């Protein structure tokens, strides 16, 4: 009887892990969309020095999010 309870708990953790991986994946895709919007906004508005900073920040966010996803896949 105790093994059944332990198996149910482990199955719920697997669903939680998969859910977290899906959420991190959605976040990474969202950041790709943000990067695309920054690039298209840069083509429309030519503002002196703000544009390279925004591009760098959005690219850094994508790299951090992709790294987080890879670490989560390895750990989970």
PDB file with SEQRES, HELIX, SHEET and CRYST1 records, atoms N, CA, C and O in Angstrom:
SEQRES   1 A   76  UNK UNK UNK UNK UNK UNK UNK UNK UNK UNK UNK UNK UNK          
SEQRES   2 A   76  UNK UNK UNK UNK UNK UNK UNK UNK UNK UNK UNK UNK UNK          
SEQRES   3 A   76  UNK UNK UNK UNK UNK UNK UNK UNK UNK UNK UNK UNK UNK          
SEQRES   4 A   76  UNK UNK UNK UNK UNK UNK UNK UNK UNK UNK UNK UNK UNK          
SEQRES   5 A   76  UNK UNK UNK UNK UNK UNK UNK UNK UNK UNK UNK UNK UNK          
SEQRES   6 A   76  UNK UNK UNK UNK UNK UNK UNK UNK UNK UNK UNK                  
HELIX    1 AA1 UNK A    2  UNK A   44  1                                  43    
HELIX    2 AA2 UNK A   50  UNK A   75  1                                  26    
CRYST1    1.000    1.000    1.000  90.00  90.00  90.00 P 1           1          
ATOM      1  N   UNK A   1       0.818  -1.197   0.000  1.00  0.00           N  
ATOM      2  CA  UNK A   1       0.000   0.000   0.000  1.00  0.00           C  
ATOM      3  C   UNK A   1       0.859   1.257   0.000  1.00  0.00           C  
ATOM      4  O   UNK A   1       0.510   2.241  -0.653  1.00  0.00           O  
ATOM      5  N   UNK A   2       1.955   1.242   0.707  1.00  0.00           N  
ATOM      6  CA  UNK A   2       2.844   2.400   0.736  1.00  0.00           C  
ATOM      7  C   UNK A   2       3.495   2.646  -0.616  1.00  0.00           C  
ATOM      8  O   UNK A   2       3.757   3.794  -0.978  1.00  0.00           O  
ATOM      9  N   UNK A   3       3.762   1.574  -1.370  1.00  0.00           N  
ATOM     10  CA  UNK A   3       4.368   1.729  -2.687  1.00  0.00           C  
ATOM     11  C   UNK A   3       3.422   2.430  -3.648  1.00  0.00           C  
ATOM     12  O   UNK A   3       3.870   3.184  -4.512  1.00  0.00           O  
ATOM     13  N   UNK A   4       2.127   2.196  -3.513  1.00  0.00           N  
ATOM     14  CA  UNK A   4       1.147   2.865  -4.375  1.00  0.00           C  
ATOM     15  C   UNK A   4       1.139   4.372  -4.119  1.00  0.00           C  
ATOM     16  O   UNK A   4       1.064   5.169  -5.054  1.00  0.00           O  
ATOM     17  N   UNK A   5       1.216   4.742  -2.874  1.00  0.00           N  
ATOM     18  CA  UNK A   5       1.231   6.169  -2.518  1.00  0.00           C  
ATOM     19  C   UNK A   5       2.499   6.834  -3.057  1.00  0.00           C  
ATOM     20  O   UNK A   5       2.446   7.939  -3.598  1.00  0.00           O  
ATOM     21  N   UNK A   6       3.627   6.159  -2.909  1.00  0.00           N  
ATOM     22  CA  UNK A   6       4.891   6.701  -3.403  1.00  0.00           C  
ATOM     23  C   UNK A   6       4.857   6.835  -4.922  1.00  0.00           C  
ATOM     24  O   UNK A   6       5.340   7.830  -5.462  1.00  0.00           O  
ATOM     25  N   UNK A   7       4.294   5.849  -5.620  1.00  0.00           N  
ATOM     26  CA  UNK A   7       4.194   5.923  -7.077  1.00  0.00           C  
ATOM     27  C   UNK A   7       3.303   7.075  -7.516  1.00  0.00           C  
ATOM     28  O   UNK A   7       3.603   7.741  -8.507  1.00  0.00           O  
ATOM     29  N   UNK A   8       2.218   7.319  -6.799  1.00  0.00           N  
ATOM     30  CA  UNK A   8       1.331   8.434  -7.144  1.00  0.00           C  
ATOM     31  C   UNK A   8       2.034   9.777  -6.945  1.00  0.00           C  
ATOM     32  O   UNK A   8       1.879  10.692  -7.753  1.00  0.00           O  
ATOM     33  N   UNK A   9       2.792   9.884  -5.885  1.00  0.00           N  
ATOM     34  CA  UNK A   9       3.527  11.121  -5.636  1.00  0.00           C  
ATOM     35  C   UNK A   9       4.574  11.350  -6.725  1.00  0.00           C  
ATOM     36  O   UNK A   9       4.723  12.471  -7.211  1.00  0.00           O  
ATOM     37  N   UNK A  10       5.297  10.304  -7.111  1.00  0.00           N  
ATOM     38  CA  UNK A  10       6.312  10.432  -8.160  1.00  0.00           C  
ATOM     39  C   UNK A  10       5.686  10.785  -9.499  1.00  0.00           C  
ATOM     40  O   UNK A  10       6.261  11.566 -10.258  1.00  0.00           O  
ATOM     41  N   UNK A  11       4.510  10.222  -9.807  1.00  0.00           N  
ATOM     42  CA  UNK A  11       3.820  10.554 -11.055  1.00  0.00           C  
ATOM     43  C   UNK A  11       3.386  12.015 -11.070  1.00  0.00           C  
ATOM     44  O   UNK A  11       3.441  12.662 -12.116  1.00  0.00           O  
ATOM     45  N   UNK A  12       2.956  12.541  -9.929  1.00  0.00           N  
ATOM     46  CA  UNK A  12       2.560  13.948  -9.884  1.00  0.00           C  
ATOM     47  C   UNK A  12       3.776  14.860 -10.068  1.00  0.00           C  
ATOM     48  O   UNK A  12       3.659  15.935 -10.655  1.00  0.00           O  
ATOM     49  N   UNK A  13       4.938  14.440  -9.572  1.00  0.00           N  
ATOM     50  CA  UNK A  13       6.153  15.225  -9.785  1.00  0.00           C  
ATOM     51  C   UNK A  13       6.566  15.229 -11.243  1.00  0.00           C  
ATOM     52  O   UNK A  13       7.083  16.234 -11.731  1.00  0.00           O  
ATOM     53  N   UNK A  14       6.353  14.128 -11.954  1.00  0.00           N  
ATOM     54  CA  UNK A  14       6.687  14.068 -13.375  1.00  0.00           C  
ATOM     55  C   UNK A  14       5.820  15.051 -14.139  1.00  0.00           C  
ATOM     56  O   UNK A  14       6.313  15.749 -15.026  1.00  0.00           O  
ATOM     57  N   UNK A  15       4.535  15.118 -13.810  1.00  0.00           N  
ATOM     58  CA  UNK A  15       3.643  16.071 -14.472  1.00  0.00           C  
ATOM     59  C   UNK A  15       4.078  17.500 -14.161  1.00  0.00           C  
ATOM     60  O   UNK A  15       4.053  18.354 -15.046  1.00  0.00           O  
ATOM     61  N   UNK A  16       4.474  17.772 -12.930  1.00  0.00           N  
ATOM     62  CA  UNK A  16       4.955  19.099 -12.548  1.00  0.00           C  
ATOM     63  C   UNK A  16       6.229  19.463 -13.311  1.00  0.00           C  
ATOM     64  O   UNK A  16       6.375  20.595 -13.772  1.00  0.00           O  
ATOM     65  N   UNK A  17       7.144  18.516 -13.444  1.00  0.00           N  
ATOM     66  CA  UNK A  17       8.401  18.766 -14.163  1.00  0.00           C  
ATOM     67  C   UNK A  17       8.129  19.076 -15.633  1.00  0.00           C  
ATOM     68  O   UNK A  17       8.706  20.007 -16.195  1.00  0.00           O  
ATOM     69  N   UNK A  18       7.255  18.296 -16.246  1.00  0.00           N  
ATOM     70  CA  UNK A  18       6.920  18.537 -17.652  1.00  0.00           C  
ATOM     71  C   UNK A  18       6.254  19.899 -17.809  1.00  0.00           C  
ATOM     72  O   UNK A  18       6.532  20.618 -18.768  1.00  0.00           O  
ATOM     73  N   UNK A  19       5.386  20.252 -16.884  1.00  0.00           N  
ATOM     74  CA  UNK A  19       4.735  21.561 -16.921  1.00  0.00           C  
ATOM     75  C   UNK A  19       5.734  22.698 -16.808  1.00  0.00           C  
ATOM     76  O   UNK A  19       5.616  23.700 -17.513  1.00  0.00           O  
ATOM     77  N   UNK A  20       6.714  22.552 -15.931  1.00  0.00           N  
ATOM     78  CA  UNK A  20       7.745  23.584 -15.795  1.00  0.00           C  
ATOM     79  C   UNK A  20       8.585  23.712 -17.062  1.00  0.00           C  
ATOM     80  O   UNK A  20       8.924  24.821 -17.474  1.00  0.00           O  
ATOM     81  N   UNK A  21       8.920  22.584 -17.677  1.00  0.00           N  
ATOM     82  CA  UNK A  21       9.688  22.637 -18.926  1.00  0.00           C  
ATOM     83  C   UNK A  21       8.890  23.318 -20.032  1.00  0.00           C  
ATOM     84  O   UNK A  21       9.451  24.068 -20.831  1.00  0.00           O  
ATOM     85  N   UNK A  22       7.601  23.065 -20.082  1.00  0.00           N  
ATOM     86  CA  UNK A  22       6.750  23.706 -21.091  1.00  0.00           C  
ATOM     87  C   UNK A  22       6.697  25.210 -20.852  1.00  0.00           C  
ATOM     88  O   UNK A  22       6.793  25.990 -21.800  1.00  0.00           O  
ATOM     89  N   UNK A  23       6.547  25.624 -19.599  1.00  0.00           N  
ATOM     90  CA  UNK A  23       6.508  27.050 -19.290  1.00  0.00           C  
ATOM     91  C   UNK A  23       7.824  27.749 -19.630  1.00  0.00           C  
ATOM     92  O   UNK A  23       7.819  28.858 -20.164  1.00  0.00           O  
ATOM     93  N   UNK A  24       8.940  27.109 -19.325  1.00  0.00           N  
ATOM     94  CA  UNK A  24      10.238  27.701 -19.667  1.00  0.00           C  
ATOM     95  C   UNK A  24      10.394  27.775 -21.183  1.00  0.00           C  
ATOM     96  O   UNK A  24      10.946  28.744 -21.703  1.00  0.00           O  
ATOM     97  N   UNK A  25       9.912  26.756 -21.891  1.00  0.00           N  
ATOM     98  CA  UNK A  25       9.959  26.777 -23.350  1.00  0.00           C  
ATOM     99  C   UNK A  25       9.127  27.911 -23.926  1.00  0.00           C  
ATOM    100  O   UNK A  25       9.566  28.597 -24.849  1.00  0.00           O  
ATOM    101  N   UNK A  26       7.914  28.114 -23.382  1.00  0.00           N  
ATOM    102  CA  UNK A  26       7.076  29.235 -23.823  1.00  0.00           C  
ATOM    103  C   UNK A  26       7.762  30.572 -23.571  1.00  0.00           C  
ATOM    104  O   UNK A  26       7.679  31.484 -24.394  1.00  0.00           O  
ATOM    105  N   UNK A  27       8.434  30.685 -22.440  1.00  0.00           N  
ATOM    106  CA  UNK A  27       9.139  31.918 -22.116  1.00  0.00           C  
ATOM    107  C   UNK A  27      10.255  32.185 -23.118  1.00  0.00           C  
ATOM    108  O   UNK A  27      10.461  33.325 -23.535  1.00  0.00           O  
ATOM    109  N   UNK A  28      10.974  31.137 -23.504  1.00  0.00           N  
ATOM    110  CA  UNK A  28      12.048  31.290 -24.486  1.00  0.00           C  
ATOM    111  C   UNK A  28      11.487  31.730 -25.835  1.00  0.00           C  
ATOM    112  O   UNK A  28      12.053  32.609 -26.486  1.00  0.00           O  
ATOM    113  N   UNK A  29      10.385  31.129 -26.254  1.00  0.00           N  
ATOM    114  CA  UNK A  29       9.751  31.524 -27.515  1.00  0.00           C  
ATOM    115  C   UNK A  29       9.270  32.971 -27.432  1.00  0.00           C  
ATOM    116  O   UNK A  29       9.411  33.728 -28.392  1.00  0.00           O  
ATOM    117  N   UNK A  30       8.707  33.353 -26.296  1.00  0.00           N  
ATOM    118  CA  UNK A  30       8.265  34.732 -26.109  1.00  0.00           C  
ATOM    119  C   UNK A  30       9.431  35.707 -26.247  1.00  0.00           C  
ATOM    120  O   UNK A  30       9.274  36.784 -26.824  1.00  0.00           O  
ATOM    121  N   UNK A  31      10.590  35.341 -25.726  1.00  0.00           N  
ATOM    122  CA  UNK A  31      11.750  36.223 -25.836  1.00  0.00           C  
ATOM    123  C   UNK A  31      12.249  36.322 -27.266  1.00  0.00           C  
ATOM    124  O   UNK A  31      12.777  37.363 -27.656  1.00  0.00           O  
ATOM    125  N   UNK A  32      12.096  35.265 -28.059  1.00  0.00           N  
ATOM    126  CA  UNK A  32      12.416  35.369 -29.484  1.00  0.00           C  
ATOM    127  C   UNK A  32      11.495  36.372 -30.166  1.00  0.00           C  
ATOM    128  O   UNK A  32      11.927  37.135 -31.030  1.00  0.00           O  
ATOM    129  N   UNK A  33      10.229  36.365 -29.774  1.00  0.00           N  
ATOM    130  CA  UNK A  33       9.276  37.333 -30.328  1.00  0.00           C  
ATOM    131  C   UNK A  33       9.672  38.747 -29.925  1.00  0.00           C  
ATOM    132  O   UNK A  33       9.603  39.667 -30.741  1.00  0.00           O  
ATOM    133  N   UNK A  34      10.084  38.928 -28.681  1.00  0.00           N  
ATOM    134  CA  UNK A  34      10.523  40.246 -28.217  1.00  0.00           C  
ATOM    135  C   UNK A  34      11.744  40.704 -29.009  1.00  0.00           C  
ATOM    136  O   UNK A  34      11.828  41.868 -29.400  1.00  0.00           O  
ATOM    137  N   UNK A  35      12.680  39.808 -29.244  1.00  0.00           N  
ATOM    138  CA  UNK A  35      13.878  40.166 -30.020  1.00  0.00           C  
ATOM    139  C   UNK A  35      13.498  40.572 -31.444  1.00  0.00           C  
ATOM    140  O   UNK A  35      14.051  41.528 -31.988  1.00  0.00           O  
ATOM    141  N   UNK A  36      12.559  39.848 -32.043  1.00  0.00           N  
ATOM    142  CA  UNK A  36      12.098  40.202 -33.385  1.00  0.00           C  
ATOM    143  C   UNK A  36      11.424  41.571 -33.391  1.00  0.00           C  
ATOM    144  O   UNK A  36      11.617  42.355 -34.321  1.00  0.00           O  
ATOM    145  N   UNK A  37      10.646  41.858 -32.371  1.00  0.00           N  
ATOM    146  CA  UNK A  37       9.986  43.159 -32.278  1.00  0.00           C  
ATOM    147  C   UNK A  37      10.999  44.290 -32.093  1.00  0.00           C  
ATOM    148  O   UNK A  37      10.831  45.375 -32.649  1.00  0.00           O  
ATOM    149  N   UNK A  38      12.032  44.038 -31.323  1.00  0.00           N  
ATOM    150  CA  UNK A  38      13.071  45.056 -31.135  1.00  0.00           C  
ATOM    151  C   UNK A  38      13.759  45.343 -32.462  1.00  0.00           C  
ATOM    152  O   UNK A  38      14.027  46.500 -32.788  1.00  0.00           O  
ATOM    153  N   UNK A  39      14.042  44.299 -33.224  1.00  0.00           N  
ATOM    154  CA  UNK A  39      14.686  44.507 -34.523  1.00  0.00           C  
ATOM    155  C   UNK A  39      13.778  45.254 -35.498  1.00  0.00           C  
ATOM    156  O   UNK A  39      14.233  46.145 -36.214  1.00  0.00           O  
ATOM    157  N   UNK A  40      12.492  44.890 -35.524  1.00  0.00           N  
ATOM    158  CA  UNK A  40      11.583  45.587 -36.444  1.00  0.00           C  
ATOM    159  C   UNK A  40      11.339  47.024 -35.991  1.00  0.00           C  
ATOM    160  O   UNK A  40      11.169  47.910 -36.828  1.00  0.00           O  
ATOM    161  N   UNK A  41      11.319  47.266 -34.694  1.00  0.00           N  
ATOM    162  CA  UNK A  41      11.156  48.619 -34.182  1.00  0.00           C  
ATOM    163  C   UNK A  41      12.389  49.463 -34.510  1.00  0.00           C  
ATOM    164  O   UNK A  41      12.283  50.664 -34.756  1.00  0.00           O  
ATOM    165  N   UNK A  42      13.551  48.821 -34.511  1.00  0.00           N  
ATOM    166  CA  UNK A  42      14.778  49.538 -34.845  1.00  0.00           C  
ATOM    167  C   UNK A  42      14.762  49.998 -36.301  1.00  0.00           C  
ATOM    168  O   UNK A  42      15.293  51.062 -36.620  1.00  0.00           O  
ATOM    169  N   UNK A  43      14.168  49.222 -37.168  1.00  0.00           N  
ATOM    170  CA  UNK A  43      14.088  49.612 -38.574  1.00  0.00           C  
ATOM    171  C   UNK A  43      13.152  50.793 -38.771  1.00  0.00           C  
ATOM    172  O   UNK A  43      13.361  51.616 -39.662  1.00  0.00           O  
ATOM    173  N   UNK A  44      12.117  50.877 -37.937  1.00  0.00           N  
ATOM    174  CA  UNK A  44      11.144  51.959 -38.068  1.00  0.00           C  
ATOM    175  C   UNK A  44      11.658  53.235 -37.418  1.00  0.00           C  
ATOM    176  O   UNK A  44      11.573  54.316 -38.002  1.00  0.00           O  
ATOM    177  N   UNK A  45      12.187  53.106 -36.218  1.00  0.00           N  
ATOM    178  CA  UNK A  45      12.636  54.281 -35.459  1.00  0.00           C  
ATOM    179  C   UNK A  45      14.153  54.233 -35.350  1.00  0.00           C  
ATOM    180  O   UNK A  45      14.711  53.285 -34.797  1.00  0.00           O  
ATOM    181  N   UNK A  46      14.804  55.230 -35.866  1.00  0.00           N  
ATOM    182  CA  UNK A  46      16.262  55.307 -35.775  1.00  0.00           C  
ATOM    183  C   UNK A  46      16.636  56.272 -34.655  1.00  0.00           C  
ATOM    184  O   UNK A  46      16.781  57.475 -34.870  1.00  0.00           O  
ATOM    185  N   UNK A  47      16.786  55.722 -33.472  1.00  0.00           N  
ATOM    186  CA  UNK A  47      17.177  56.507 -32.299  1.00  0.00           C  
ATOM    187  C   UNK A  47      18.648  56.243 -32.038  1.00  0.00           C  
ATOM    188  O   UNK A  47      19.041  55.079 -31.965  1.00  0.00           O  
ATOM    189  N   UNK A  48      19.452  57.231 -31.899  1.00  0.00           N  
ATOM    190  CA  UNK A  48      20.903  57.151 -31.783  1.00  0.00           C  
ATOM    191  C   UNK A  48      21.483  55.959 -31.067  1.00  0.00           C  
ATOM    192  O   UNK A  48      21.771  54.945 -31.702  1.00  0.00           O  
ATOM    193  N   UNK A  49      21.663  56.047 -29.773  1.00  0.00           N  
ATOM    194  CA  UNK A  49      22.415  55.022 -29.060  1.00  0.00           C  
ATOM    195  C   UNK A  49      21.542  54.045 -28.287  1.00  0.00           C  
ATOM    196  O   UNK A  49      22.068  53.097 -27.703  1.00  0.00           O  
ATOM    197  N   UNK A  50      20.256  54.235 -28.262  1.00  0.00           N  
ATOM    198  CA  UNK A  50      19.393  53.345 -27.481  1.00  0.00           C  
ATOM    199  C   UNK A  50      19.199  51.993 -28.149  1.00  0.00           C  
ATOM    200  O   UNK A  50      19.014  50.987 -27.465  1.00  0.00           O  
ATOM    201  N   UNK A  51      19.237  51.957 -29.456  1.00  0.00           N  
ATOM    202  CA  UNK A  51      18.950  50.732 -30.190  1.00  0.00           C  
ATOM    203  C   UNK A  51      19.941  49.604 -29.922  1.00  0.00           C  
ATOM    204  O   UNK A  51      19.493  48.489 -29.654  1.00  0.00           O  
ATOM    205  N   UNK A  52      21.239  49.811 -29.973  1.00  0.00           N  
ATOM    206  CA  UNK A  52      22.163  48.706 -29.694  1.00  0.00           C  
ATOM    207  C   UNK A  52      22.031  48.173 -28.274  1.00  0.00           C  
ATOM    208  O   UNK A  52      22.219  46.979 -28.040  1.00  0.00           O  
ATOM    209  N   UNK A  53      21.712  49.038 -27.333  1.00  0.00           N  
ATOM    210  CA  UNK A  53      21.540  48.597 -25.952  1.00  0.00           C  
ATOM    211  C   UNK A  53      20.318  47.690 -25.830  1.00  0.00           C  
ATOM    212  O   UNK A  53      20.377  46.655 -25.166  1.00  0.00           O  
ATOM    213  N   UNK A  54      19.224  48.070 -26.463  1.00  0.00           N  
ATOM    214  CA  UNK A  54      18.025  47.240 -26.424  1.00  0.00           C  
ATOM    215  C   UNK A  54      18.243  45.896 -27.100  1.00  0.00           C  
ATOM    216  O   UNK A  54      17.785  44.865 -26.608  1.00  0.00           O  
ATOM    217  N   UNK A  55      18.940  45.912 -28.221  1.00  0.00           N  
ATOM    218  CA  UNK A  55      19.240  44.648 -28.904  1.00  0.00           C  
ATOM    219  C   UNK A  55      20.100  43.745 -28.023  1.00  0.00           C  
ATOM    220  O   UNK A  55      19.861  42.540 -27.944  1.00  0.00           O  
ATOM    221  N   UNK A  56      21.088  44.323 -27.371  1.00  0.00           N  
ATOM    222  CA  UNK A  56      21.967  43.549 -26.508  1.00  0.00           C  
ATOM    223  C   UNK A  56      21.202  42.965 -25.319  1.00  0.00           C  
ATOM    224  O   UNK A  56      21.406  41.805 -24.958  1.00  0.00           O  
ATOM    225  N   UNK A  57      20.339  43.750 -24.721  1.00  0.00           N  
ATOM    226  CA  UNK A  57      19.553  43.269 -23.580  1.00  0.00           C  
ATOM    227  C   UNK A  57      18.622  42.142 -24.004  1.00  0.00           C  
ATOM    228  O   UNK A  57      18.513  41.137 -23.302  1.00  0.00           O  
ATOM    229  N   UNK A  58      17.948  42.292 -25.141  1.00  0.00           N  
ATOM    230  CA  UNK A  58      17.024  41.240 -25.584  1.00  0.00           C  
ATOM    231  C   UNK A  58      17.777  39.978 -25.987  1.00  0.00           C  
ATOM    232  O   UNK A  58      17.295  38.872 -25.740  1.00  0.00           O  
ATOM    233  N   UNK A  59      18.937  40.119 -26.595  1.00  0.00           N  
ATOM    234  CA  UNK A  59      19.743  38.949 -26.941  1.00  0.00           C  
ATOM    235  C   UNK A  59      20.258  38.253 -25.692  1.00  0.00           C  
ATOM    236  O   UNK A  59      20.276  37.024 -25.628  1.00  0.00           O  
ATOM    237  N   UNK A  60      20.676  39.031 -24.700  1.00  0.00           N  
ATOM    238  CA  UNK A  60      21.120  38.458 -23.424  1.00  0.00           C  
ATOM    239  C   UNK A  60      19.979  37.700 -22.741  1.00  0.00           C  
ATOM    240  O   UNK A  60      20.203  36.635 -22.165  1.00  0.00           O  
ATOM    241  N   UNK A  61      18.771  38.234 -22.802  1.00  0.00           N  
ATOM    242  CA  UNK A  61      17.617  37.561 -22.193  1.00  0.00           C  
ATOM    243  C   UNK A  61      17.342  36.226 -22.884  1.00  0.00           C  
ATOM    244  O   UNK A  61      16.999  35.247 -22.222  1.00  0.00           O  
ATOM    245  N   UNK A  62      17.490  36.180 -24.198  1.00  0.00           N  
ATOM    246  CA  UNK A  62      17.289  34.923 -24.924  1.00  0.00           C  
ATOM    247  C   UNK A  62      18.345  33.901 -24.518  1.00  0.00           C  
ATOM    248  O   UNK A  62      18.026  32.732 -24.301  1.00  0.00           O  
ATOM    249  N   UNK A  63      19.584  34.328 -24.415  1.00  0.00           N  
ATOM    250  CA  UNK A  63      20.660  33.409 -24.035  1.00  0.00           C  
ATOM    251  C   UNK A  63      20.437  32.861 -22.629  1.00  0.00           C  
ATOM    252  O   UNK A  63      20.622  31.667 -22.394  1.00  0.00           O  
ATOM    253  N   UNK A  64      20.046  33.713 -21.705  1.00  0.00           N  
ATOM    254  CA  UNK A  64      19.794  33.268 -20.332  1.00  0.00           C  
ATOM    255  C   UNK A  64      18.607  32.300 -20.292  1.00  0.00           C  
ATOM    256  O   UNK A  64      18.649  31.292 -19.587  1.00  0.00           O  
ATOM    257  N   UNK A  65      17.562  32.605 -21.042  1.00  0.00           N  
ATOM    258  CA  UNK A  65      16.391  31.738 -21.045  1.00  0.00           C  
ATOM    259  C   UNK A  65      16.691  30.380 -21.675  1.00  0.00           C  
ATOM    260  O   UNK A  65      16.240  29.351 -21.171  1.00  0.00           O  
ATOM    261  N   UNK A  66      17.439  30.370 -22.762  1.00  0.00           N  
ATOM    262  CA  UNK A  66      17.811  29.100 -23.394  1.00  0.00           C  
ATOM    263  C   UNK A  66      18.719  28.285 -22.470  1.00  0.00           C  
ATOM    264  O   UNK A  66      18.602  27.061 -22.402  1.00  0.00           O  
ATOM    265  N   UNK A  67      19.616  28.962 -21.766  1.00  0.00           N  
ATOM    266  CA  UNK A  67      20.470  28.265 -20.802  1.00  0.00           C  
ATOM    267  C   UNK A  67      19.657  27.675 -19.660  1.00  0.00           C  
ATOM    268  O   UNK A  67      19.907  26.553 -19.218  1.00  0.00           O  
ATOM    269  N   UNK A  68      18.688  28.439 -19.191  1.00  0.00           N  
ATOM    270  CA  UNK A  68      17.804  27.948 -18.143  1.00  0.00           C  
ATOM    271  C   UNK A  68      17.053  26.707 -18.600  1.00  0.00           C  
ATOM    272  O   UNK A  68      16.914  25.746 -17.842  1.00  0.00           O  
ATOM    273  N   UNK A  69      16.564  26.725 -19.847  1.00  0.00           N  
ATOM    274  CA  UNK A  69      15.849  25.580 -20.383  1.00  0.00           C  
ATOM    275  C   UNK A  69      16.751  24.341 -20.449  1.00  0.00           C  
ATOM    276  O   UNK A  69      16.336  23.247 -20.068  1.00  0.00           O  
ATOM    277  N   UNK A  70      17.977  24.518 -20.930  1.00  0.00           N  
ATOM    278  CA  UNK A  70      18.896  23.385 -21.027  1.00  0.00           C  
ATOM    279  C   UNK A  70      19.259  22.838 -19.652  1.00  0.00           C  
ATOM    280  O   UNK A  70      19.325  21.623 -19.468  1.00  0.00           O  
ATOM    281  N   UNK A  71      19.493  23.709 -18.699  1.00  0.00           N  
ATOM    282  CA  UNK A  71      19.804  23.263 -17.332  1.00  0.00           C  
ATOM    283  C   UNK A  71      18.604  22.529 -16.732  1.00  0.00           C  
ATOM    284  O   UNK A  71      18.766  21.521 -16.044  1.00  0.00           O  
ATOM    285  N   UNK A  72      17.400  23.041 -16.998  1.00  0.00           N  
ATOM    286  CA  UNK A  72      16.204  22.389 -16.465  1.00  0.00           C  
ATOM    287  C   UNK A  72      16.009  21.007 -17.088  1.00  0.00           C  
ATOM    288  O   UNK A  72      15.588  20.077 -16.400  1.00  0.00           O  
ATOM    289  N   UNK A  73      16.306  20.859 -18.369  1.00  0.00           N  
ATOM    290  CA  UNK A  73      16.200  19.549 -19.004  1.00  0.00           C  
ATOM    291  C   UNK A  73      17.181  18.573 -18.379  1.00  0.00           C  
ATOM    292  O   UNK A  73      16.842  17.413 -18.146  1.00  0.00           O  
ATOM    293  N   UNK A  74      18.386  19.032 -18.107  1.00  0.00           N  
ATOM    294  CA  UNK A  74      19.398  18.152 -17.523  1.00  0.00           C  
ATOM    295  C   UNK A  74      19.033  17.785 -16.089  1.00  0.00           C  
ATOM    296  O   UNK A  74      19.140  16.622 -15.699  1.00  0.00           O  
ATOM    297  N   UNK A  75      18.607  18.758 -15.312  1.00  0.00           N  
ATOM    298  CA  UNK A  75      18.317  18.504 -13.894  1.00  0.00           C  
ATOM    299  C   UNK A  75      17.012  17.736 -13.715  1.00  0.00           C  
ATOM    300  O   UNK A  75      16.945  16.784 -12.937  1.00  0.00           O  
ATOM    301  N   UNK A  76      15.989  18.148 -14.432  1.00  0.00           N  
ATOM    302  CA  UNK A  76      14.686  17.508 -14.232  1.00  0.00           C  
ATOM    303  C   UNK A  76      14.642  16.192 -14.980  1.00  0.00           C  
ATOM    304  O   UNK A  76      13.629  15.494 -14.941  1.00  0.00           O  
TER     305      UNK A  76                                                      
END                                                                             
